[in-house]
Amino acid sequence: MIEQDVRFTAYSRTVAIVFAVILLILSFLIIRPFLVAILSAAALSYIFYPVYKRVQNSLPDNWPKEVVASGLTCLLIMVIVMIPVIIIALTLASEVRSGYFFLQQLLASPNFTFDLPPQFTQNLGDLSQFKGPIADISGSVIDWLEGILRAIPNLVLNIFITIFSTYYFLKHAGEIYKYLQEMLPLPAGKYKQIVARFDDLSRGVIMGQVVVGTLQGALAGIGFIVIGLPNPVLWGFLTAIISIIPLLGAALVWFPIFIYLLIKGLYLGGLWKAIFLLIYGTFVVSLIDNILKPKIVGEHANIHPLIVLFGILGGIQLFGLPGILIGPLILTIFDLIIEIYRDTL
């Protein structure tokens, strides 16, 4: 009799586990189309939570503070983040499309040539020999940029879901925090220590890398507009991404452009463009990385640059433009889990 009870208990437990796994898979399949929007909302809610608390504390006591503060914070997010992202994404898509057609026409032309001085092209010889490598490199860059922009047709729906989710994440932040504490039972005081450490790490990633990189990309784009460089938004976007690389960073984008403008200016005129870009790139774009980032990040929020680099590039590949925030935060959580595991050994 006891043996039958044990078998029945084991059978019931197995059925319950299988049923739970099936429901888990079905639930994931349901939310999978909106996963990027939900993760984006979680990242934005975390970043703007201090703003939400300040707004909430400044409201009168007889107001529904959580509702009004969540709504005002979401409105602020739309003004600061969403609207610029939409404009940049649409402009970037247009520039990528025009750049793709330009490269196709250039490579297909029988008179394959660049806008270079005759004295310079004579030393290079027949430029048609560079068709293959240029086509390969250009194709890879275009494919990568197109992968970033795949989600643009669904941009409106994703933005609606992101803002809607952010509103409820902010409104129920306290309940979510308690739920996570119950789901991840840790010794007394350890959970707060982990949250504080995550705040430091995420501050280093978001403020020290993403914000500074975005600022560098924006300033570089302004400089490219001043000198009349084609597709300035595209070059500014590449500057923002590549600025994550230590030491060289944004110079990997603007310095080769300076070399090209210098050679062209020496033979065809317009040397001021090269001089302007050298001064502007050195003392405005690249200097931000050495002055602004240490002040924002501080000594306690350092995180390895490779984690940030892989987080942003991998996040963009996996999630599109929202991956700029989602990717580094996920790798930051992974780094924190490894640290917790090491401390518990």
N, C-alpha and C positions, 0 to 999 in steps of 0.2 A: 504493500500500500504506500509506504514511504517512497519506494523507488518510482512508483507511478506519479506521485506528486512532484518528485524531482524532475522527471521527464516532462511532465506537463508545464512546470515552471520554466524549464529550459526552452521548450517549444514556444511558449508564450513570449519569452524574452526575444527569441530569434525572430518571430513574426513581427514583434514590435520594432526591432532594429531594422529589419528589411523594409517595413512600412515607412519608418522614419527616413531611411535613406532615399526611398522612392520620392517621398514628399520633398526632401531636400533638393533632389535633382530637378524635380518639376518646378520648385520655387526658383531655383537658379535660372532655369530656362525662361521663366516668365520675366524675371528682372534683368536678364542678360542684355537685352537691347537698350536698357536704361542704366547699365552699370556705370558707364563713364559719367553720366549726369549725376548719379548718386554719389560716386566717389568725389566728383568735383564739388558737390554741395557739402560733403563732409570736410573737404580741405578748406573751402571758403568759410564754413561755419567756425572751424578751428581758428583760422587766421583772424576773422573779424569778431570773435567772441569778446575780446576786451572792449571793442567799440560797442557791442551790444550791451555789455554790463554798464558802461558809462551812460549810454542813452537811457537805460532802464532806471538807473539811480537818479537821473536828472528829471524824471517825469513826476508829476504830482501823485500823491498817494491814492487819490480817488479815481485814477485812471487805470485801465487794464494794462499794466506795465509790460507784461510779457508779450501781449499781442501787438501793442503799439511799437515797442522797442524792436521786435522781430521784423515788423513791416518796414520801419524806418531804416534798419540796418540793411535789409534786402534792397531797398531803394538806393541806398548809398553804394551797395555792391554793383548794382546795375549801372550807376553813373561812373564809378571809378574803374570797374573791371569789364563788365559785359559789353557796354557800348564801344569802348576802344577796341576790345577783342574782335567784335563783329566787323568794325571798319577795317582793322588791320587784316583780318582773315580774308575779307572780300577783295581788298586791294592786293594782298599777296597772291590770291588765286588768279587774279587778272594778270599780274606781272609774271607769274609762273607760266601761264598759258601763252602770253606773248613771247616770253623768252624761249619757250619750247618751239613755237612756230618759227622764230628767228633762227634758231640753231638748225632746224630742219631745212630751211631755205638756204642757209649758209653752207651746210654740208652737201646739199644736193646741187649747189651751183657749180658749173664747170670752171668758172673763174674763182676758185676758192682762195680767199684772201682776207686779211684783217686790215683794220684802219690803222696801219703802222707807217712810219716814215720810210721812204724808199731806201735810204742808207741802211736802215736796220733790217729790212726784208731782204736786201741783197746778201747780207751775211748769213741769213738763215737758209737761203736757197729756195728750192721749190716748196712752197707751203703745203702743197697737196699731200706731202709725206706725213703731215701731222693730222690728217683727217681721222684716221683710225683711233689714235689715243684721245683726241679731243671728243670724238663721238662717244667713246666709252665713258670718259669722265663726265661729260655733259649728261649722258643718259642716266648714269648712276645718281647724279645730283637731282635731276628732274624727277626720277622715280622716288627718291627720298622725300622731296618736297611735295610730290603728289600724294604720297602716303600720309603726310601731315594733314593735308587738306581733304581727305576722303570724307570726313564727317560734315563738311560744310553744307551739303544739301539738307541734312537733318538738323541744321544749326538752331532753327527757331524752336523746334520741339525740345531739343536738348536744353536750351536755355530756359524754357518754361519749366521743365522738370527740375533743373538745377535750382532755380529761384524758389520754386514751390517746396523742394526738399530742404533747402537752406532755411526757409522760414520755420519749418517744424523742428529741424535740428537745433536751431537757436532757442526756440520756445521751450523745448523739452530737454535742454542740455543737462539740467540737473538730474532728471530721471535716467537719461542715457548714462551719465557718469556712475550713478548708483548701480545700474544694471551691469556695467562693465566690472565694477567692484565685486558683484556677486558671481559673475561668470569667471573671473580670474581671482580666486581667493589667494591672498598673499599675507605674510606676517604684518602685524600692526606697524604702520608708518612706512612700510615698503612701497605701498601703492603711491602714496604722495611723493616719495622719493623718485619713483619711476616717472611720474607725471612731470615733476620738476626737471628731470634729466631730458625727457622728451621735449619739453618747452625749450630748453637750451639748444638741443640738436636741431629742432625744426626752425628755431630762430636763426641759427647759423645757415641752414639750407635756404630758407625762404628769403630772409632779409639780406643775408650776406652774399648769396649767389643769384637767386632769381631776380630780386628787386634791383640789385646793382647791375646784373647782366642786362635786364630790361632797360635800365637807364642808359647804359652804354650803347645798346642797340638804337635807342631813340635819338641820342645825341649823334651817333654815327650817321643815322639816316638823315638828320638835319644837315650835317656837313656834306653828305652826298648830294642832297638837293641843291645846296649852295653852289657846288661846282658843276651842277648839271649832269650828274652821272645817271645813266638810264637805270630804271628799276630800283630806285633808292630804298623802297620798303623791303624788297627782297634782300638787298645787301645789308640793310640795318637788322633784319631778322637773323641773318647768318651771323652777324657780329654779336648779337645777343646770345646766340647759342654757343658760338666758339669762344666767347669771353670767359667761359667756365674753365677753359684750359689754363693751368697755372703758368706764371711767368710771361708767356707771350700773349695769350688771350686774344683780345680784340685786334691786336696788331697783325695777326695772321690774315685778317680780312683787309684792313685799310692800307697796310704797308705794300702789298703787291700792287694795289690800285695806284698808290703813290709812285711806284717804280714805272708803271705803264704811263702815267700822266707826265712823269719827268722826261722819259724818252720822247714821248710825243711832243711835249712842250719845247724841248731843245731844237727840234727840227721843224715843227709846224706851228709853233706859237702856243700861247695859252699856258706859259710856264707858271703863272700865278696860281693855277689850280693845284699843281703839285706842291708848291710852297705852302699854300693854305692848308692842304690836307695833312702835310707833315707836321706843321705847327699845331693844328687843331687836333689831329690824332694823338700826338704826343702829350700835349698839355691839357687836353680836355677829355678825350675819350679814354685813353689808357691810364691817365693819372688818377681817375676815379677809383680804379681797382686798388691802388696803393694807399689812397687817403681815406676814402669813404668806407670801404669794406671793413677795415680793422675797427673803426669806431662803431659801426653797426653791430658787428658780430661779437666783439669782445673776446676775452681770453677763455671764457668757460663754454663757448658754443662752437668750438672748433670741430670740424668733421672732415674726413679725408676727401680731397677734391675728386678722387676717382668715384666715390659713392655719389657725389653730386652729378658728375659727368655722365656716368652710366644711368643714373636715375632720370635725368632729363632726356637724354637721347633715347633710352629704352622706353621711357614713359611716352614720348612723342610717337615712337613706332607703334606702341600698343594702344594708346588712348587718343592719339591725335594731339591737338594743341593743349587740351586740359592736362595732358601728361607732363607738361612743364612743372606743374604743382604736384600732381598725383605721384609721379615716378619717384622724385626725391623723398617724399614723405613715406612711401612704402619702404624704400631702402633704409630710411632712418629708423623706422619701426623694426625692421629686420636687424639692424645694427644694435638697437636697444635690447632686443630679445637675446642676441648672442651675449651681450654684456650681462644680462640677468642670469643666463645659463652659467656663465663663467663665475659669477659671484656665488651661485648656489652650490658649486662643486666643492 
